[in-house]
Amino acid sequence: NPISIREAFWSPYKKVLRSIQEAIAKRAAEADKASTDRLTSGAASVGEAAKTGTATTKTKFEVGTIAALGVAVSGIAGVFTALLTGFLGLGIWIPFGILGLLLAISGPSMFIAWLKLRTRNLGPILDANGWAVNTLTRVNIPLGTSLTELPRIPGGSARTLNDPFAPKKSFWPQLIFLLLIAGAAGYALYRTNILHQWFPEHIPAHHTELAVKADRIMAAPGENVEFTVPSASKNLYVTDNSDSNSPREMPVLTVEEGKATLTIPEDMKSGTLTVHDTLSGSSVRISILPAKPAQ
């Protein structure tokens, strides 16, 4: 029963929802029972047909059922269309129409709750507890409000959602998650040879770096560029890409003890040189700076 006018306002809607839930549950139970009965009868008819050797007759689909369903759907759609048309026809009075509809639904429930709340009596409760109060002990509105008032947090207090009596969570999932993250990070560092660079005496390298490396990526005419060749290649091939339409090959560099030196020609203009190691499949691009002006 509602204990306030506010609860009485929502009472009709709660009853409608409850009735819908009950109707759905009832229809579901009926459908389940019907399907079970059909399955049982079907199995029995198949067994009987197997004994007698006669085929079972199929149930014919009735066209009248479809027609009846169509009429029902069209009728419901017509009712909703009429209601919607009448509601939209209110124009600027639509808010008042909504308010009137709410009052028409919740008004009777609120009025009945108001009557019941004004006639509340503590006498039967006290008599049931052996107090023998043989008089009318009404609960007026202020007393009923104080008895049914919703609790409020005191001023200056803070709300906490921590339950001191909640079961303690196991630390194993968090520990396993942290171990998985640490393992993934360690494997990534190992695959990139970073762990070998940090601890070369304790952790072996995952792979050997074979890419050719240069001590600089920009040089001016007349300067030298030193290359480190980790692979067993004996030659480095140089291509002048200054003219993208017609790249030209330059003299091959000889690798001695994993080192090679490229001297930028004095007469070379600004452009790009590509030094390629065919054994490792790696290359380095060297940008040629403009020549320094003579002093």
Secondary structure as GFF3:
##gff-version 3
##sequence-region A 1 295
A	DSSP	alpha_helix	5	52	.	.	.	ID=ss1
A	DSSP	alpha_helix	63	88	.	.	.	ID=ss2
A	DSSP	three_ten_helix	91	93	.	.	.	ID=ss3
A	DSSP	alpha_helix	94	118	.	.	.	ID=ss4
A	DSSP	alpha_helix	123	128	.	.	.	ID=ss5
A	DSSP	alpha_helix	141	148	.	.	.	ID=ss6
A	DSSP	alpha_helix	172	191	.	.	.	ID=ss7
A	DSSP	alpha_helix	194	198	.	.	.	ID=ss8
A	DSSP	beta_strand	213	214	.	.	.	ID=ss9
A	DSSP	beta_strand	218	219	.	.	.	ID=ss10
A	DSSP	beta_strand	224	228	.	.	.	ID=ss11
A	DSSP	beta_strand	235	240	.	.	.	ID=ss12
A	DSSP	beta_strand	248	249	.	.	.	ID=ss13
A	DSSP	beta_strand	253	254	.	.	.	ID=ss14
A	DSSP	beta_strand	259	263	.	.	.	ID=ss15
A	DSSP	beta_strand	271	277	.	.	.	ID=ss16
A	DSSP	beta_strand	282	288	.	.	.	ID=ss17
###
